[in-house]
Amino acid sequence: MISTATRNTSFDILRFLALTGIVLVHSNPPMILSQLRSFDVPLMVFISAICFNYSSGRNGQFTNARLIEYYKKRIIRLVVPSWIFLVFYFAISYCIGSNINIKQIIMCFTLTTEWYFWIIRILVVMAFLAPFFLFTKKLTNKQLIIVCVAVLIITELLAHISNNYFFLIFIMCLPYSVYYCLGINVDRFTNKHIKYFGAVCILIYAIIAIILYYTKGEYVLTGKYKYPPQLYYTSYALGISAFLYIIRHEIVDLFVKIKIEKLTRFIGSHTFWIYLWHIPIVDYMRDKFNWCFTFCIVFFSSAVIAYGQTLLIQNICKMIKNERISKTIKMVFIG
């Protein structure tokens, strides 16, 4: 069993890689980069599940009191910061004369929007379902894989039934539930098993890519099958996520050698607010500058703002004598 410190560092760095991919695609990169990073949100969900398993899932079953306390913390860490950000975002947008409407505001606050907040919707839904996903730990390895494959097949079929927006929002949760359940249970598999799983996923992706190439006459990005995630998208995302999980400690060692480990660890442990801060910056910069310049400025300016915010909140909390209030403020503004 790896140490907690080492485990947290490696997972923070995987979160860093996932966030990098998300910000990159919002910067309108070339097609090849857009495809290479198409594992980012599934990886973020996968790592969230692993961390949930270590922090909560290993402490036994959720009692009613523990479940209520868990949900309170999820709301404080995920929903409240999102609402605070939206208040400032729409207030500033209104002041500078941007076009916004009541429907857009309602959909953002209810997390039903197609906008950047769809990722937060996925994280919130998975966090709220997480305690119930613990039942999968009682399944055998074979039963777990059968359930996951069945859910992916059902998603594939349901994706062609209706184009209703709210129906698609619902079935989007199905494949992300698979990513989450695999994350909760990943520690029961050996690296050899995970390698085989990753290789099978990449093989499925390659077969579908070849079929699509010959039927459509061009290479099709997996991102076109992302809403909801279908097998073409899921197989690539899970395959890459599996291999990154296996080599995560080697990635940490590499980052240590090139002296960026502390930076990437900070970014990986503050992904939520960095993601929020990147939204107005990328909105302003995208389509005005080339993708590389946009990505660099958006990514690092968001990280700098989050770093300044962290220092500010920590200093404010030092002056607050009530420990409970101080802890709540840190959860909201730091994570």
C-alpha positions in Angstrom: 0.0 0.0 0.0 1.5 3.3 -1.1 1.7 6.1 1.5 -1.1 8.7 1.8 1.2 11.5 0.9 2.5 9.8 -2.2 -1.0 8.7 -3.2 -2.4 12.3 -2.8 0.5 13.7 -4.9 0.0 11.3 -7.7 -3.8 11.9 -7.8 -3.3 15.7 -7.7 -1.0 15.5 -10.7 -3.5 13.4 -12.6 -6.1 16.0 -11.8 -3.7 18.6 -13.1 -3.4 16.6 -16.4 -7.3 16.4 -16.6 -7.7 20.2 -16.0 -4.9 20.9 -18.5 -6.9 19.0 -21.1 -10.2 20.8 -20.3 -8.6 24.3 -20.5 -6.7 23.3 -23.7 -9.9 22.3 -25.6 -11.6 25.5 -24.5 -8.7 27.3 -26.3 -9.6 25.8 -29.7 -6.4 23.8 -30.3 -5.7 21.8 -33.5 -7.7 18.6 -34.1 -4.9 16.3 -33.0 -4.6 18.0 -29.6 -8.3 18.1 -29.3 -8.4 14.4 -29.7 -5.4 13.5 -27.5 -7.0 15.3 -24.5 -10.4 13.6 -24.9 -9.9 11.7 -21.6 -10.0 14.8 -19.3 -13.5 14.8 -17.8 -13.7 11.0 -17.4 -10.2 11.1 -15.7 -11.4 13.8 -13.4 -14.4 11.7 -12.4 -12.3 8.6 -12.1 -9.8 10.3 -9.7 -12.7 11.9 -7.7 -14.1 8.3 -7.2 -10.7 7.0 -6.0 -10.3 9.9 -3.5 -13.9 9.3 -2.3 -13.0 5.7 -1.7 -10.0 6.5 0.3 -11.6 9.3 2.3 -15.1 8.1 2.8 -15.7 4.7 1.3 -13.2 2.9 3.5 -14.9 4.1 6.7 -17.8 1.7 6.5 -21.4 2.2 5.6 -23.0 5.6 5.6 -25.4 6.1 8.5 -28.2 8.6 8.1 -26.3 11.2 10.2 -23.0 10.6 8.3 -24.9 10.8 4.9 -26.4 14.2 5.9 -23.0 15.5 7.0 -21.4 14.2 3.7 -24.0 16.0 1.6 -23.6 19.2 3.5 -19.9 19.1 2.8 -20.5 18.4 -0.9 -22.9 21.3 -1.2 -20.4 23.6 0.5 -17.5 22.4 -1.6 -19.2 22.2 -5.0 -22.6 24.0 -5.2 -22.0 27.1 -3.0 -18.8 28.1 -4.8 -20.5 27.7 -8.1 -23.4 29.9 -7.1 -21.0 32.6 -5.7 -19.0 32.6 -8.9 -22.2 32.8 -11.0 -23.4 35.8 -9.0 -20.2 37.8 -9.7 -20.0 36.5 -13.3 -23.5 37.6 -14.3 -23.3 40.8 -12.3 -20.1 41.8 -14.1 -21.5 40.6 -17.5 -24.6 42.8 -16.9 -22.4 45.8 -16.0 -20.3 45.6 -19.2 -23.4 45.1 -21.4 -23.2 41.4 -22.2 -26.3 39.7 -23.5 -27.7 37.5 -20.8 -31.3 36.3 -20.1 -33.2 34.8 -17.2 -33.4 31.3 -18.8 -29.6 31.2 -19.1 -29.2 32.3 -15.5 -31.7 29.7 -14.2 -30.1 26.9 -16.2 -26.7 27.8 -14.8 -27.8 28.0 -11.2 -29.7 24.7 -11.6 -26.7 23.1 -13.4 -28.8 22.1 -16.4 -26.9 24.3 -18.8 -24.8 23.2 -21.8 -22.4 26.0 -20.9 -19.1 25.3 -19.0 -21.1 24.3 -15.9 -22.1 20.9 -17.5 -18.8 19.6 -16.0 -19.8 20.8 -12.6 -23.2 19.2 -13.0 -21.4 15.9 -13.6 -19.2 16.3 -10.6 -22.1 17.3 -8.3 -24.3 14.4 -9.5 -21.5 11.8 -9.1 -20.7 13.2 -5.6 -24.3 12.9 -4.5 -24.6 9.3 -5.9 -21.2 8.2 -4.5 -22.4 6.7 -1.2 -24.8 4.5 -3.2 -22.1 3.4 -5.6 -20.4 1.7 -2.7 -22.6 -1.3 -3.3 -20.4 -2.2 -6.2 -17.7 -3.1 -3.8 -19.7 -6.1 -2.9 -19.6 -7.4 -6.5 -17.0 -9.7 -7.7 -14.6 -8.5 -10.4 -16.5 -10.3 -13.1 -19.9 -9.0 -11.9 -18.5 -5.4 -11.7 -17.3 -5.6 -15.3 -20.6 -7.1 -16.5 -22.6 -4.3 -14.8 -20.4 -1.6 -16.3 -20.5 -3.1 -19.8 -24.3 -3.4 -19.5 -24.7 0.3 -18.5 -22.5 1.3 -21.5 -24.6 -0.8 -23.9 -27.8 0.7 -22.5 -26.4 4.2 -22.9 -25.4 3.4 -26.5 -29.0 2.3 -27.2 -30.7 5.2 -25.3 -28.5 7.8 -27.1 -30.4 7.1 -30.3 -34.0 7.1 -28.8 -34.5 10.8 -28.3 -32.8 14.2 -28.8 -34.7 15.7 -25.9 -32.3 17.9 -24.0 -33.2 16.8 -20.5 -33.3 13.2 -21.6 -29.7 13.5 -22.8 -28.7 15.2 -19.6 -30.1 12.2 -17.7 -28.4 9.5 -19.8 -25.1 11.4 -19.7 -24.9 10.4 -16.0 -24.9 6.7 -16.9 -21.4 6.4 -18.4 -20.0 8.8 -15.9 -21.4 6.5 -13.2 -19.4 3.7 -14.8 -16.2 5.8 -14.6 -17.0 6.5 -11.0 -17.7 2.9 -10.0 -14.5 1.8 -11.7 -12.6 4.5 -9.7 -14.2 3.3 -6.4 -13.1 -0.3 -7.2 -9.7 0.3 -8.9 -7.7 -0.7 -5.9 -9.0 -4.3 -6.1 -7.3 -4.8 -9.5 -3.6 -5.4 -10.1 -1.6 -3.2 -12.5 -1.6 -6.2 -14.9 -5.4 -6.3 -14.9 -5.6 -2.5 -15.5 -3.1 -2.8 -18.4 -5.3 -5.4 -20.0 -8.4 -3.4 -19.4 -6.7 -0.3 -20.9 -5.5 -2.2 -23.9 -8.9 -3.7 -24.6 -10.5 -0.2 -24.4 -7.9 1.3 -26.8 -8.5 -1.7 -29.2 -12.3 -1.0 -29.1 -11.6 2.6 -29.8 -9.3 1.8 -32.7 -11.8 -0.6 -34.3 -14.6 1.9 -34.1 -12.3 4.7 -35.5 -11.4 2.5 -38.5 -15.1 1.7 -39.1 -16.1 5.4 -38.9 -13.2 6.4 -41.2 -14.3 4.0 -43.9 -18.0 4.9 -43.6 -17.5 8.7 -43.3 -14.4 9.1 -45.3 -12.4 10.9 -42.6 -11.2 10.5 -39.1 -13.9 11.3 -36.6 -13.0 12.9 -33.2 -14.3 10.9 -30.2 -15.6 14.3 -28.9 -18.4 14.0 -31.4 -19.8 11.1 -29.4 -19.4 12.9 -26.0 -23.0 14.2 -25.4 -23.8 11.7 -24.1 -20.6 9.7 -23.9 -20.9 6.7 -26.2 -18.6 3.7 -26.6 -16.3 5.4 -29.1 -15.7 8.3 -26.7 -15.7 6.1 -23.5 -13.3 3.4 -24.8 -10.6 6.0 -25.6 -11.2 7.9 -22.4 -11.0 4.8 -20.2 -8.1 3.4 -22.0 -6.0 6.5 -21.6 -7.1 7.0 -18.0 -6.1 3.4 -17.2 -2.6 3.9 -18.5 -2.2 7.2 -16.8 -3.3 5.6 -13.5 -0.6 2.9 -13.9 2.2 5.3 -14.7 1.1 8.0 -12.2 4.1 7.6 -10.0 6.5 7.8 -13.0 4.8 11.1 -13.9 5.3 12.4 -10.4 9.0 11.4 -10.6 9.3 13.2 -14.0 7.7 16.4 -12.6 10.0 16.3 -9.7 13.1 16.0 -12.0 12.0 19.0 -14.1 11.0 20.9 -10.9 7.3 21.5 -11.6 5.9 19.0 -9.1 4.9 21.6 -6.5 3.3 23.7 -9.2 1.3 20.9 -10.7 0.4 19.5 -7.2 -1.0 22.9 -6.3 -3.0 23.2 -9.5 -4.2 19.6 -9.1 -5.5 20.3 -5.6 -7.3 23.5 -6.5 -8.9 22.4 -9.8 -12.4 23.6 -8.9 -11.7 27.3 -8.5 -9.1 27.3 -11.2 -11.7 25.9 -13.5 -14.2 28.6 -12.5 -11.7 31.4 -12.9 -10.7 30.2 -16.4 -14.2 30.7 -17.7 -14.3 34.5 -18.0 -10.6 34.6 -19.1 -11.1 32.1 -21.9 -14.4 33.8 -22.9 -12.5 37.0 -23.4 -9.4 35.6 -25.1 -10.7 32.8 -27.4 -10.9 33.7 -31.1 -8.8 36.8 -30.5 -5.4 35.2 -30.2 -3.9 31.9 -31.4 -4.7 28.8 -29.4 -1.3 28.3 -27.8 -1.1 31.9 -26.4 -4.7 31.7 -25.3 -4.1 28.4 -23.5 -0.9 29.6 -21.7 -2.4 32.9 -20.5 -5.8 31.3 -19.5 -4.2 28.4 -17.6 -1.5 30.2 -15.7 -3.5 33.4 -15.0 -6.3 31.2 -13.5 -3.8 29.4 -11.4 -2.3 32.7 -10.2 -5.7 34.0 -9.3 -6.5 30.8 -7.4 -3.2 31.0 -5.6 -3.8 34.6 -4.5 -7.3 33.6 -3.4 -5.9 30.8 -1.3 -3.4 33.0 0.4 -6.1 35.7 1.0 -8.6 33.2 2.5 -6.0 31.6 4.7 -5.0 34.9 6.1 -8.6 35.9 6.7 -9.3 32.6 8.4 -6.4 33.2 10.8 -8.2 36.2 12.1 -11.5 34.2 12.7 -11.6 32.7 16.1 -14.6 30.4 15.4 -13.1 27.2 13.9 -16.3 26.0 12.4 -16.8 29.3 10.4 -13.1 29.3 9.4 -13.4 25.7 8.1 -16.5 26.5 6.2 -15.0 29.5 4.5 -12.0 27.4 3.5 -14.2 24.7 2.0 -16.1 27.2 -0.1 -13.1 29.3 -1.3 -10.2 26.9 -1.3 -11.8 23.4 -1.5 
